[in-house]
Amino acid sequence: MDAFKEFLDRIDNPQHRARTEEVLAWVTKTFPHLVPKIAWNQPMFTDHDTFIIGFSVAKHHLAVAPEQAGIHQFVDEIEQAGYDHTKELVRIKWDRPVDFSLLEKMIEFNIRDKADCTTFWR
């Protein structure tokens, strides 16, 4: 979590900071082989130098970015969870629970789908 300390310290709202820290710690614990890093001023996790998942904070939500393929693969589950989404990210409103099982599926999908990927993005 040291990789994210400065990022977390810049989140003014204590509840938003705690939620973001909870999610980042969960990913770190659940997927210890993923490399935590900050790029483009956002926390993300990589595997063999390829992007797996990223996060960002906004006033009303925590954004989860599993790339477009990750959104497409789980669009029904994302909508069933009550989350808004675009082609590139899922918005988890601060007052909504995090669906960690869905997050786990998205990360596992990207790890498998990008196992032979030699670029950062798809």
C-alpha positions in Angstrom: 0.0 0.0 0.0 3.0 2.3 0.2 2.7 2.8 -3.6 -0.6 4.5 -2.9 0.1 6.6 0.2 0.5 9.9 -1.5 -2.5 9.4 -3.6 -4.7 8.4 -0.6 -3.3 11.4 1.4 -4.7 13.8 -1.2 -8.3 12.6 -0.9 -9.9 15.2 1.3 -13.1 13.4 2.3 -12.2 10.9 5.0 -15.0 8.5 4.0 -13.9 8.5 0.4 -10.3 8.0 1.4 -11.3 5.1 3.7 -13.4 3.5 1.0 -10.6 3.9 -1.6 -8.0 2.5 0.8 -10.3 -0.5 1.6 -10.7 -1.3 -2.1 -7.0 -0.9 -2.9 -6.0 -3.0 0.2 -8.5 -5.7 -0.9 -7.0 -6.0 -4.4 -3.5 -6.1 -2.9 -4.5 -8.9 -0.5 -6.6 -10.9 -3.0 -4.1 -10.6 -5.9 -0.7 -10.4 -4.3 1.1 -11.0 -7.5 -0.3 -7.9 -9.2 2.0 -4.9 -9.1 0.5 -1.7 -7.5 1.6 1.5 -9.2 0.6 5.1 -9.8 0.3 6.1 -13.5 -1.5 9.1 -14.9 -2.0 10.2 -11.3 -4.2 7.2 -10.6 -3.7 3.9 -8.7 -3.6 0.8 -10.8 -2.5 -2.8 -10.8 -0.5 -4.5 -13.5 0.6 -8.0 -14.4 3.8 -8.6 -16.5 3.7 -4.9 -17.3 0.2 -5.0 -18.7 -2.7 -3.0 -17.2 -5.2 -5.1 -15.2 -7.4 -2.6 -13.4 -7.3 1.0 -12.3 -9.2 3.3 -10.0 -9.9 7.0 -9.7 -12.0 9.2 -7.3 -14.6 11.8 -8.1 -16.9 13.9 -6.0 -19.8 11.4 -6.3 -18.1 8.0 -6.9 -15.1 5.7 -7.0 -14.4 4.8 -10.6 -13.2 1.3 -11.6 -11.5 0.9 -14.9 -11.2 -2.7 -16.2 -10.7 -1.5 -19.8 -13.5 -1.8 -22.4 -13.3 -5.6 -22.6 -13.9 -5.9 -18.9 -17.0 -3.7 -19.1 -18.3 -5.6 -22.0 -17.8 -9.0 -20.4 -19.7 -8.0 -17.2 -22.2 -5.4 -18.4 -25.2 -7.3 -17.1 -23.7 -7.9 -13.7 -22.5 -4.2 -13.5 -26.1 -3.1 -14.1 -27.5 -5.6 -11.7 -25.2 -4.2 -9.0 -26.8 -0.9 -9.6 -23.7 0.8 -11.0 -23.5 3.4 -13.7 -20.9 2.7 -16.4 -19.4 4.0 -19.6 -17.4 2.1 -22.2 -14.3 2.4 -20.1 -15.3 2.6 -16.4 -17.7 1.6 -13.7 -19.0 4.3 -11.2 -19.6 3.1 -7.7 -21.3 5.8 -5.8 -19.9 6.5 -2.4 -23.1 5.5 -0.6 -23.3 2.2 -2.4 -21.6 -1.0 -1.3 -18.7 -2.4 -3.3 -19.5 -5.7 -5.0 -16.2 -7.3 -4.3 -17.2 -10.6 -6.0 -17.9 -8.6 -9.2 -14.6 -6.8 -8.8 -12.8 -10.1 -8.4 -14.4 -11.5 -11.5 -13.3 -8.4 -13.6 -9.7 -8.7 -12.3 -9.6 -12.5 -12.9 -11.0 -12.0 -16.4 -8.3 -9.4 -17.2 -5.5 -11.6 -15.8 -6.7 -14.5 -18.0 -7.6 -12.5 -21.0 -4.3 -10.6 -21.0 -2.0 -13.5 -20.0 -0.2 -13.3 -23.4 -0.5 -9.6 -23.9 2.7 -7.8 -24.6 1.4 -4.3 -24.5 0.1 -2.1 -21.6 -3.4 -1.7 -23.1 -5.3 -4.2 -25.2 
